[in-house]
Amino acid sequence: MKTIKIILFLLFVINCSYSQEKKQNDTIKIEINSNTKTIYLLGGIASVITKEDLAFGKKYNIQFHDFGCVAPTNFKEYEEKNVWVFEFLNKTFGKQWQKEIKPSVLGFDKWKKK
C-alpha cells in the first residue's frame, strides 16, 4: 500500500513539474509576440530604473520590470526572456540599442559575449 502511494505521489510531482515548464515556455512565446516587450532588472531597495531607461523604453517600445530587493526564484527564466527581447531588438533596430542600454540588465553581458 505504501509503494502505491509513493508511486502515485511521484507521478503527480512529475506531471506538475512538466506542466509548469510548458506554461513557462508558453508565457515566453506570448510575451515575445506582444506589442510591448519587457526587460527584467534586478534592483535593490530603491528602484534601478532611471530616466535614461524610461527614454530607452519609449524609443524602442520596451518596458522595464524591477524585481526590487527580492530576486525571483526562476532567475534563468527571466534571463531567457531578456535574451528573446535582445534578439528582437537586434532584428528590429540593428546594434545601436546595445550602446544605449545599461549593461547591468539581467543576462545582457552573457548574451553580448555569445
Protein Blocks (a to p, Z undefined) as FASTA:
>chain_A
ZZmmmmmmmmmmmmmmmmmmmmmmmmmmmmmmpmbdcddddddfbdcbdfklmmmmmmno
pacddebjadcfklmlmmmmmmmmmmmmmmmnojmlmmmpcfkbghklmmmmZZ
